[in-house]
Amino acid sequence: MLDLWAENTKASWSPSTESNQLSRIRLVKSDRISSLSLSRLTAVEVDQWHARLERRGLGEAAIRNRHVVQSGCEEVVKRIS
């Protein structure tokens, strides 16, 4: 889903945005949260993901940036549903 979202939106991104978003996608895909179905994702799982990111040293802003990727995937799901 992450790759589909990137493919369908990156034409509108500036080069720096593309670099940032693709980096965020790689980080999200490296976590086990990426193996979960968006339709089954719970608040508890998101909280656990945040805790893992915090343990890796990410701050609030960096964690919030990961949600940009999640929001993009949710938009793709809405379009194809």
N, C-alpha and C positions, 0 to 999 in steps of 0.2 A: 504494500500500500504506500509506503514511504517513497519508493522509487516511482510509482505511478503519479503521485502527487508532484514530485519534483519534475518529472517529464512534462506534465501538463501545465506547470506554472513557471518554469525557469525562463521561458522566453521573455517574461515581463520583468525579470530580475536584472539589476545592474551586475557587473562582474564581481563586485565585492559582496553583494547580497548572495549571489550564487555560491561563492566560495564559503561564506558563513553558513548558509542553509545546508549545503552538502556536508560540511563538517558536522553540523548538528545531527543530520540524518545518520552519519556514520556512528556518532556517539550513541544515539538512541538505538540503532540496530545492534550495537555491541552489548546492550543490556538485555536481560531476559524478558523485560516488558514487551519487547518487540515481537515475541513469540505468542503473545496473547491476542485474542480476537478483540477488536475495538468494541464490538457489541457486548462482550462479556467483561470488559474492564471495569473494575470496581474502585471505589474511593480508597479502600484499604490497599489495593495493589498500587495505586498512584502514590499513596503515602509511603509505602515500602520503597518504591522507586526513588522518591525524594530522599529518603534516608540513605539509600545506596549512593546517590549523587553527592549528598553532604559528606558521607564518609570518604569519598574520593576527593574532597576538598572544594567542591563547587559551591559557590555562594548563591544567594537568593536570585540575583539577576540572571546568572547562568542557568539556573534551574528553570526560571520563567521562560528563558529563551527556548528551552526544549519543548515547551508547550506550544510554541509557534508551529513546530513540526506536527505535534499531535492535532492541533486545530486544522491544519491543512489536510491531514488524513481524514478527519471527520467530514470535511467539506467534500472530499472525493466520495466517501460513502454515501452522503446525501445525494450527490449527482447520479450515482449509478443505481441507487435504490428506486 
